[in-house]
């Protein structure tokens, strides 16, 4: 057998240079911050006046005076609520104010415990829709909860319509619990600064008991908050240095430096007691 010589195999090592990948720093995306623009919506035009059609039939209504018609009366505070689908409701508001009108919804009998308030404010010839919370007499704007807003201004009358979504609330009736859209309501008016956007302290024109807004036949017990009348007559100096001082509750206090007959300043407002006519017995 012949011997065979095998040539050694040459192994070559190839060194591969590492690939350098350029690092790219990606800037974080800034968070979207809600601004005041998200709390206000300019309403579209409301072409027809709000009226009482469908009250107690297809929608729940409350008014002061109780039977006033906002389409014909120049002194009428009115709102209506109509359930559309689920928790979505259509609201209509009408009232006299040079600032704003609004509707506060509370889950209890007391208004002002961080309660949602839907506001229609007069800004020139347009209506601005504002969502706020009412807490201890102070309105604080929040993320808008109003949609499909329309509005109109006629003199000092503001009218608006909009949609809002409500949550169901539980209530106890005759020893059983029921669920519904149960809220006490308050119709509000107040001042509105178009330059700063500041909402003035609300004045309640209508206050109702807790009612189911989805039931057009809900029994409403309305309490009207009467405005407080204050006499603000400035001090008046008459002859002989006799000064008639203004009073807080309407009574005239006279502080005289010399004896004299004093002509008291006439009161600007006097409330007369009702005159009861008997049968002569």
SULDAJO-V224399 format. One record per pair of residues at least 24 apart in sequence whose ideal C-beta (glycine too) atoms are under 10 Angstrom apart, sorted by the first residue. I is the first residue (numbers start at 1). GAP is how many residues later the second one is. D is the distance in Angstrom with one decimal. If there is no record, write none. Layout:
BEGIN
i: <I & I>
gap: <GAP & GAP>
d: <D & D>
END
This chain:
BEGIN
i: <34 & 34 & 34 & 36 & 36 & 36 & 37 & 38 & 38 & 38 & 38 & 38 & 39 & 39 & 39 & 39 & 39 & 39 & 39 & 39 & 39 & 39 & 39 & 39 & 39 & 40 & 40 & 40 & 40 & 40 & 40 & 40 & 40 & 40 & 40 & 40 & 41 & 41 & 41 & 41 & 41 & 41 & 41 & 41 & 41 & 41 & 41 & 42 & 42 & 42 & 42 & 42 & 42 & 42 & 43 & 43 & 43 & 43 & 43 & 43 & 43 & 43 & 43 & 43 & 43 & 43 & 43 & 43 & 43 & 43 & 43 & 44 & 44 & 44 & 44 & 44 & 44 & 44 & 44 & 45 & 45 & 45 & 45 & 45 & 45 & 46 & 46 & 46 & 46 & 46 & 46 & 46 & 46 & 46 & 46 & 46 & 47 & 47 & 48 & 48 & 48 & 48 & 49 & 49 & 49 & 49 & 49 & 50 & 50 & 50 & 50 & 50 & 50 & 50 & 50 & 50 & 50 & 50 & 50 & 51 & 51 & 51 & 51 & 52 & 52 & 52 & 53 & 54 & 54 & 54 & 55 & 55 & 56 & 56 & 56 & 56 & 57 & 57 & 58 & 58 & 58 & 59 & 59 & 59 & 59 & 59 & 59 & 59 & 60 & 60 & 60 & 60 & 60 & 60 & 60 & 60 & 60 & 60 & 60 & 60 & 60 & 61 & 61 & 61 & 62 & 62 & 62 & 62 & 62 & 62 & 62 & 62 & 62 & 62 & 62 & 63 & 63 & 63 & 63 & 63 & 63 & 63 & 64 & 64 & 64 & 64 & 64 & 64 & 64 & 64 & 64 & 65 & 66 & 66 & 66 & 66 & 68 & 69 & 70 & 70 & 70 & 70 & 70 & 71 & 73 & 74 & 74 & 74 & 74 & 75 & 75 & 76 & 77 & 77 & 77 & 77 & 77 & 77 & 77 & 77 & 78 & 78 & 78 & 78 & 79 & 79 & 79 & 79 & 79 & 79 & 79 & 79 & 80 & 80 & 80 & 81 & 81 & 81 & 81 & 81 & 81 & 81 & 81 & 81 & 81 & 81 & 81 & 81 & 82 & 82 & 82 & 82 & 83 & 83 & 83 & 83 & 83 & 83 & 83 & 84 & 84 & 85 & 86 & 86 & 86 & 86 & 86 & 87 & 87 & 87 & 87 & 87 & 87 & 87 & 88 & 88 & 88 & 88 & 88 & 88 & 89 & 89 & 89 & 89 & 89 & 89 & 89 & 89 & 90 & 90 & 90 & 90 & 90 & 91 & 91 & 91 & 91 & 91 & 91 & 91 & 91 & 91 & 91 & 92 & 92 & 92 & 92 & 92 & 93 & 93 & 93 & 93 & 93 & 93 & 93 & 93 & 93 & 93 & 93 & 94 & 94 & 94 & 94 & 94 & 94 & 94 & 94 & 94 & 95 & 95 & 95 & 95 & 95 & 95 & 95 & 95 & 95 & 95 & 95 & 96 & 96 & 96 & 96 & 96 & 96 & 97 & 97 & 97 & 97 & 97 & 97 & 97 & 97 & 97 & 97 & 97 & 97 & 98 & 98 & 98 & 98 & 98 & 98 & 98 & 98 & 99 & 99 & 99 & 99 & 99 & 99 & 99 & 99 & 99 & 99 & 99 & 99 & 100 & 100 & 100 & 100 & 100 & 100 & 100 & 100 & 100 & 100 & 100 & 100 & 100 & 100 & 100 & 101 & 101 & 101 & 101 & 101 & 101 & 101 & 101 & 101 & 101 & 101 & 101 & 102 & 102 & 102 & 102 & 102 & 102 & 102 & 102 & 102 & 102 & 102 & 102 & 102 & 102 & 103 & 103 & 103 & 103 & 103 & 103 & 103 & 103 & 103 & 104 & 104 & 104 & 104 & 104 & 104 & 104 & 104 & 104 & 104 & 104 & 104 & 104 & 105 & 105 & 105 & 105 & 105 & 105 & 105 & 105 & 105 & 105 & 105 & 106 & 106 & 106 & 106 & 106 & 106 & 106 & 106 & 107 & 107 & 107 & 107 & 107 & 107 & 107 & 107 & 108 & 108 & 108 & 108 & 108 & 109 & 109 & 109 & 109 & 109 & 110 & 110 & 110 & 111 & 111 & 111 & 111 & 111 & 111 & 111 & 111 & 111 & 112 & 112 & 112 & 112 & 112 & 112 & 112 & 114 & 114 & 115 & 115 & 115 & 115 & 116 & 116 & 116 & 116 & 116 & 116 & 117 & 117 & 117 & 117 & 117 & 117 & 118 & 118 & 118 & 118 & 118 & 118 & 118 & 118 & 119 & 119 & 119 & 119 & 119 & 119 & 119 & 120 & 120 & 120 & 120 & 120 & 120 & 120 & 120 & 120 & 120 & 120 & 120 & 121 & 121 & 121 & 121 & 121 & 121 & 121 & 121 & 121 & 121 & 122 & 122 & 122 & 122 & 122 & 122 & 122 & 122 & 123 & 123 & 123 & 123 & 123 & 124 & 124 & 125 & 125 & 126 & 126 & 126 & 127 & 127 & 127 & 127 & 127 & 127 & 127 & 127 & 128 & 128 & 128 & 128 & 129 & 129 & 129 & 129 & 130 & 130 & 130 & 131 & 131 & 132 & 132 & 134 & 134 & 134 & 134 & 134 & 137 & 137 & 138 & 138 & 138 & 139 & 139 & 139 & 139 & 139 & 139 & 139 & 140 & 141 & 141 & 158 & 158 & 166 & 166 & 168 & 168 & 169 & 169 & 169 & 171 & 171 & 171 & 173 & 178 & 179 & 180 & 180 & 180 & 180 & 180 & 180 & 180 & 181 & 181 & 181 & 181 & 181 & 181 & 182 & 182 & 182 & 182 & 182 & 182 & 182 & 183 & 183 & 183 & 183 & 183 & 183 & 184 & 184 & 184 & 184 & 184 & 185 & 185 & 185 & 185 & 185 & 185 & 186 & 186 & 187 & 187 & 187 & 203 & 203 & 229 & 229 & 229 & 229 & 230 & 231 & 231 & 231 & 231 & 231 & 232 & 233 & 233 & 233 & 233 & 233 & 234 & 235 & 236 & 236 & 236 & 238 & 238 & 238 & 238 & 239>
gap: <108 & 109 & 110 & 94 & 105 & 161 & 107 & 93 & 103 & 104 & 105 & 106 & 80 & 90 & 91 & 92 & 93 & 101 & 102 & 103 & 104 & 105 & 106 & 107 & 158 & 79 & 81 & 83 & 88 & 89 & 90 & 91 & 101 & 104 & 106 & 157 & 86 & 87 & 88 & 89 & 90 & 103 & 105 & 106 & 107 & 108 & 121 & 81 & 84 & 85 & 86 & 87 & 107 & 109 & 77 & 78 & 80 & 83 & 84 & 85 & 86 & 103 & 105 & 106 & 107 & 108 & 109 & 116 & 117 & 118 & 119 & 82 & 83 & 104 & 105 & 106 & 107 & 108 & 117 & 80 & 81 & 82 & 105 & 106 & 107 & 46 & 74 & 81 & 103 & 104 & 105 & 106 & 107 & 113 & 114 & 115 & 103 & 105 & 102 & 104 & 111 & 113 & 45 & 103 & 105 & 108 & 110 & 26 & 28 & 29 & 30 & 42 & 43 & 44 & 102 & 107 & 109 & 110 & 111 & 27 & 29 & 41 & 43 & 24 & 26 & 28 & 27 & 26 & 28 & 162 & 25 & 161 & 160 & 161 & 162 & 164 & 159 & 160 & 24 & 25 & 158 & 24 & 30 & 31 & 32 & 33 & 154 & 157 & 29 & 121 & 125 & 148 & 151 & 152 & 153 & 154 & 155 & 156 & 157 & 158 & 160 & 31 & 155 & 159 & 41 & 123 & 124 & 125 & 144 & 145 & 146 & 149 & 156 & 158 & 160 & 31 & 32 & 124 & 142 & 143 & 157 & 159 & 31 & 123 & 141 & 142 & 143 & 158 & 159 & 160 & 161 & 159 & 140 & 154 & 156 & 158 & 26 & 25 & 24 & 25 & 26 & 87 & 89 & 88 & 84 & 80 & 81 & 82 & 83 & 81 & 82 & 81 & 24 & 110 & 111 & 112 & 127 & 128 & 129 & 147 & 81 & 109 & 127 & 128 & 24 & 39 & 106 & 107 & 108 & 126 & 127 & 129 & 81 & 133 & 136 & 24 & 83 & 85 & 100 & 102 & 104 & 130 & 131 & 132 & 133 & 134 & 135 & 137 & 81 & 131 & 132 & 134 & 83 & 98 & 129 & 130 & 131 & 132 & 133 & 79 & 81 & 80 & 79 & 80 & 82 & 95 & 128 & 77 & 78 & 79 & 80 & 81 & 94 & 127 & 59 & 60 & 75 & 76 & 77 & 78 & 73 & 74 & 75 & 76 & 77 & 92 & 124 & 125 & 58 & 71 & 72 & 73 & 74 & 27 & 29 & 55 & 58 & 69 & 70 & 71 & 72 & 73 & 122 & 58 & 67 & 68 & 69 & 70 & 25 & 26 & 27 & 58 & 65 & 66 & 67 & 68 & 69 & 94 & 95 & 26 & 58 & 60 & 63 & 64 & 65 & 66 & 67 & 93 & 25 & 61 & 62 & 63 & 64 & 65 & 92 & 93 & 94 & 110 & 111 & 59 & 60 & 61 & 62 & 93 & 109 & 24 & 25 & 59 & 60 & 61 & 91 & 92 & 93 & 94 & 95 & 106 & 108 & 24 & 55 & 57 & 58 & 60 & 91 & 93 & 94 & 57 & 59 & 90 & 91 & 92 & 93 & 94 & 95 & 99 & 100 & 101 & 103 & 27 & 28 & 30 & 32 & 39 & 58 & 60 & 88 & 89 & 90 & 91 & 92 & 99 & 100 & 102 & 26 & 56 & 57 & 58 & 59 & 86 & 87 & 88 & 89 & 91 & 101 & 104 & 28 & 29 & 30 & 32 & 37 & 56 & 58 & 84 & 85 & 86 & 87 & 88 & 97 & 100 & 57 & 59 & 61 & 80 & 82 & 83 & 84 & 85 & 103 & 28 & 29 & 30 & 35 & 79 & 80 & 81 & 82 & 83 & 84 & 98 & 100 & 103 & 29 & 59 & 61 & 64 & 76 & 77 & 78 & 79 & 80 & 81 & 108 & 28 & 77 & 78 & 79 & 80 & 101 & 102 & 104 & 60 & 62 & 63 & 64 & 75 & 76 & 77 & 103 & 61 & 74 & 75 & 76 & 102 & 75 & 98 & 99 & 100 & 101 & 74 & 76 & 97 & 26 & 73 & 74 & 75 & 77 & 91 & 93 & 96 & 97 & 24 & 25 & 26 & 27 & 74 & 90 & 92 & 26 & 28 & 68 & 69 & 70 & 71 & 26 & 29 & 48 & 50 & 51 & 67 & 24 & 25 & 69 & 71 & 82 & 85 & 26 & 27 & 28 & 31 & 42 & 44 & 46 & 70 & 27 & 41 & 69 & 71 & 73 & 80 & 83 & 26 & 29 & 30 & 31 & 32 & 33 & 38 & 39 & 40 & 41 & 42 & 72 & 30 & 37 & 39 & 69 & 70 & 71 & 72 & 73 & 76 & 78 & 29 & 31 & 34 & 35 & 36 & 38 & 70 & 72 & 28 & 30 & 69 & 71 & 74 & 29 & 70 & 27 & 28 & 25 & 26 & 27 & 24 & 25 & 26 & 31 & 32 & 33 & 34 & 35 & 32 & 64 & 66 & 69 & 31 & 32 & 33 & 35 & 62 & 67 & 69 & 31 & 33 & 67 & 70 & 52 & 54 & 65 & 68 & 70 & 64 & 65 & 61 & 63 & 64 & 49 & 51 & 59 & 60 & 61 & 62 & 63 & 59 & 56 & 58 & 31 & 34 & 47 & 48 & 44 & 46 & 41 & 43 & 44 & 39 & 40 & 41 & 39 & 34 & 33 & 30 & 31 & 32 & 33 & 34 & 35 & 38 & 30 & 31 & 32 & 33 & 34 & 37 & 28 & 29 & 30 & 31 & 32 & 33 & 36 & 25 & 26 & 27 & 28 & 29 & 30 & 24 & 25 & 26 & 27 & 37 & 24 & 25 & 26 & 28 & 35 & 37 & 37 & 39 & 35 & 37 & 38 & 24 & 25 & 39 & 40 & 41 & 42 & 39 & 34 & 36 & 37 & 38 & 39 & 36 & 31 & 32 & 33 & 34 & 35 & 31 & 30 & 27 & 28 & 29 & 24 & 25 & 26 & 27 & 24>
d: <9.1 & 6.0 & 9.6 & 9.5 & 6.6 & 6.9 & 9.4 & 9.5 & 9.3 & 9.2 & 5.8 & 6.0 & 9.9 & 9.3 & 6.2 & 6.0 & 7.6 & 9.7 & 4.2 & 6.2 & 6.3 & 5.4 & 9.5 & 9.7 & 9.3 & 9.3 & 8.5 & 9.3 & 5.5 & 6.8 & 5.3 & 8.4 & 7.6 & 7.0 & 9.5 & 7.6 & 9.5 & 7.2 & 4.4 & 8.0 & 8.7 & 5.8 & 6.2 & 8.0 & 9.7 & 5.4 & 8.4 & 8.0 & 5.9 & 7.7 & 5.9 & 7.6 & 8.0 & 8.8 & 7.2 & 9.7 & 9.7 & 6.9 & 4.2 & 7.0 & 5.4 & 8.9 & 9.4 & 4.1 & 5.3 & 3.6 & 8.6 & 10.0 & 6.0 & 8.4 & 7.5 & 9.3 & 9.0 & 8.5 & 6.7 & 4.9 & 7.6 & 10.0 & 9.7 & 9.9 & 8.7 & 9.1 & 6.5 & 7.7 & 6.8 & 9.2 & 10.0 & 7.8 & 9.1 & 4.1 & 5.3 & 4.1 & 9.4 & 6.0 & 6.8 & 6.2 & 8.1 & 7.8 & 9.5 & 8.7 & 9.4 & 9.7 & 8.1 & 7.7 & 7.9 & 9.1 & 6.7 & 9.7 & 7.0 & 9.2 & 7.9 & 4.9 & 7.6 & 4.6 & 8.7 & 9.7 & 4.8 & 8.3 & 7.1 & 9.0 & 9.6 & 9.0 & 8.9 & 9.6 & 7.6 & 8.2 & 9.6 & 7.8 & 7.7 & 7.9 & 6.6 & 7.7 & 5.7 & 5.9 & 9.0 & 9.7 & 6.1 & 8.4 & 6.3 & 9.5 & 5.9 & 8.4 & 9.4 & 7.9 & 9.4 & 8.2 & 9.3 & 5.4 & 9.5 & 9.8 & 9.3 & 9.8 & 6.9 & 8.2 & 5.8 & 8.1 & 6.8 & 5.1 & 8.0 & 5.7 & 7.6 & 8.8 & 8.2 & 8.3 & 9.6 & 6.8 & 9.9 & 7.2 & 5.6 & 9.6 & 5.7 & 8.5 & 9.7 & 5.4 & 5.9 & 8.9 & 9.6 & 8.8 & 9.8 & 7.4 & 9.6 & 8.3 & 8.9 & 7.3 & 5.7 & 4.9 & 9.7 & 6.8 & 9.8 & 5.4 & 9.6 & 8.8 & 9.4 & 8.9 & 6.7 & 9.1 & 9.4 & 9.6 & 3.7 & 7.9 & 9.9 & 7.9 & 6.9 & 9.1 & 9.3 & 9.3 & 7.8 & 8.6 & 7.1 & 9.9 & 9.3 & 8.4 & 7.7 & 5.2 & 9.5 & 7.7 & 9.9 & 4.4 & 5.8 & 9.0 & 9.0 & 8.0 & 9.8 & 8.6 & 5.4 & 9.6 & 7.3 & 9.8 & 5.7 & 9.9 & 7.5 & 9.7 & 9.2 & 9.8 & 9.1 & 9.3 & 9.4 & 9.0 & 8.4 & 9.1 & 8.2 & 9.0 & 9.9 & 4.4 & 8.2 & 9.9 & 8.7 & 9.5 & 9.7 & 8.7 & 8.9 & 7.5 & 9.1 & 7.3 & 9.6 & 7.1 & 4.3 & 8.7 & 8.5 & 7.0 & 9.6 & 9.8 & 7.9 & 9.3 & 9.2 & 9.9 & 9.8 & 8.9 & 4.8 & 4.9 & 6.3 & 6.9 & 7.0 & 9.1 & 9.0 & 9.9 & 6.0 & 7.6 & 5.2 & 8.0 & 9.5 & 6.8 & 6.0 & 7.5 & 5.9 & 7.4 & 6.3 & 7.8 & 7.9 & 6.9 & 7.7 & 5.4 & 8.6 & 6.7 & 9.7 & 8.6 & 9.9 & 8.3 & 6.8 & 5.8 & 7.3 & 6.5 & 9.1 & 9.5 & 7.6 & 7.4 & 4.8 & 8.4 & 7.8 & 9.1 & 5.8 & 9.1 & 7.6 & 6.9 & 5.3 & 7.7 & 8.4 & 7.5 & 9.7 & 9.3 & 9.4 & 9.8 & 6.8 & 7.3 & 4.5 & 7.9 & 9.5 & 9.7 & 9.0 & 9.3 & 7.2 & 6.3 & 8.2 & 9.8 & 6.7 & 8.9 & 6.1 & 6.7 & 9.1 & 8.4 & 5.0 & 5.6 & 7.7 & 7.5 & 9.1 & 8.9 & 7.3 & 6.7 & 8.3 & 5.8 & 9.1 & 4.2 & 7.2 & 8.3 & 8.4 & 9.0 & 9.3 & 6.5 & 9.6 & 9.4 & 5.5 & 8.7 & 9.2 & 7.6 & 8.2 & 9.8 & 8.7 & 7.0 & 5.3 & 4.0 & 3.9 & 8.3 & 9.3 & 10.0 & 8.0 & 6.2 & 9.8 & 9.2 & 8.4 & 7.5 & 9.9 & 9.2 & 7.2 & 9.8 & 7.8 & 6.8 & 5.6 & 7.6 & 4.6 & 6.6 & 8.1 & 8.4 & 9.6 & 9.1 & 5.0 & 8.5 & 7.5 & 7.2 & 6.9 & 5.5 & 8.5 & 9.9 & 9.6 & 8.5 & 8.1 & 9.8 & 7.8 & 8.6 & 8.1 & 9.8 & 9.6 & 8.5 & 7.5 & 4.2 & 7.5 & 7.5 & 8.6 & 6.7 & 9.9 & 9.8 & 9.3 & 9.8 & 6.3 & 7.3 & 6.1 & 7.2 & 9.2 & 9.2 & 9.3 & 5.3 & 9.3 & 9.0 & 8.7 & 6.7 & 4.1 & 8.0 & 5.9 & 7.6 & 8.0 & 9.1 & 9.6 & 8.9 & 7.2 & 9.7 & 9.1 & 9.9 & 4.3 & 7.7 & 5.9 & 8.2 & 8.1 & 8.4 & 6.1 & 4.8 & 7.5 & 7.2 & 9.7 & 9.9 & 8.2 & 8.9 & 5.4 & 9.5 & 9.5 & 7.5 & 6.4 & 8.0 & 8.1 & 9.6 & 9.9 & 9.2 & 6.8 & 7.5 & 5.4 & 9.1 & 9.6 & 7.0 & 6.4 & 7.9 & 9.9 & 9.8 & 9.4 & 7.0 & 8.4 & 4.5 & 8.6 & 8.9 & 6.7 & 6.8 & 10.0 & 5.7 & 6.1 & 8.5 & 9.9 & 8.6 & 8.9 & 9.4 & 8.8 & 10.0 & 8.7 & 8.9 & 9.7 & 8.2 & 8.0 & 7.0 & 8.3 & 8.6 & 9.8 & 9.1 & 9.8 & 9.3 & 8.3 & 6.8 & 9.2 & 7.7 & 9.6 & 7.4 & 5.9 & 9.6 & 8.9 & 6.7 & 6.1 & 9.7 & 8.9 & 9.1 & 7.8 & 8.5 & 8.3 & 7.0 & 8.9 & 9.1 & 8.1 & 9.7 & 5.7 & 9.9 & 9.6 & 5.6 & 7.9 & 3.6 & 9.0 & 7.8 & 9.8 & 9.2 & 7.9 & 9.3 & 9.0 & 9.5 & 4.3 & 9.7 & 8.2 & 8.8 & 7.5 & 8.7 & 5.4 & 8.7 & 9.6 & 5.5 & 9.9 & 6.6 & 8.2 & 9.8 & 9.1 & 7.5 & 5.1 & 9.3 & 8.4 & 7.1 & 9.1 & 6.1 & 7.1 & 9.3 & 7.7 & 2.6 & 6.9 & 6.5 & 6.5 & 8.1 & 5.3 & 9.9 & 9.7 & 9.5 & 8.1 & 8.6 & 8.7 & 6.9 & 10.0 & 5.9 & 9.9 & 8.7 & 8.4 & 7.2 & 9.7 & 8.2 & 6.7 & 9.5 & 8.2 & 7.8 & 9.9 & 6.8 & 10.0 & 5.5 & 7.2 & 8.9 & 7.4 & 9.2 & 8.6 & 7.7 & 9.3 & 4.5 & 8.4 & 8.0 & 6.5 & 8.7 & 8.0 & 7.6 & 8.9 & 9.9 & 7.0 & 8.9 & 9.8 & 9.1 & 8.4 & 9.0 & 9.9 & 6.7 & 9.9 & 8.0 & 10.0 & 8.4 & 9.5 & 9.8 & 9.2 & 4.1 & 8.0 & 6.0 & 7.2 & 9.2 & 9.0 & 5.9 & 4.5 & 4.8 & 8.6 & 10.0 & 5.3 & 7.0 & 5.3 & 7.7 & 9.1 & 9.6 & 9.2 & 8.8 & 10.0 & 6.5 & 7.1 & 8.5 & 6.1 & 5.8 & 6.0 & 4.7 & 7.4 & 9.8 & 9.0 & 8.8 & 7.3 & 8.0 & 8.7 & 9.3 & 9.7 & 8.9 & 9.4 & 9.8 & 9.9 & 7.2 & 9.9 & 9.4 & 5.6 & 9.8 & 7.4 & 9.0 & 9.6 & 6.0 & 6.4 & 6.7 & 9.6 & 8.1 & 9.7 & 5.1 & 8.3 & 7.2 & 6.6 & 8.4 & 8.6 & 9.0 & 9.2 & 5.2 & 6.8 & 6.0 & 9.5 & 9.0 & 9.1>
END
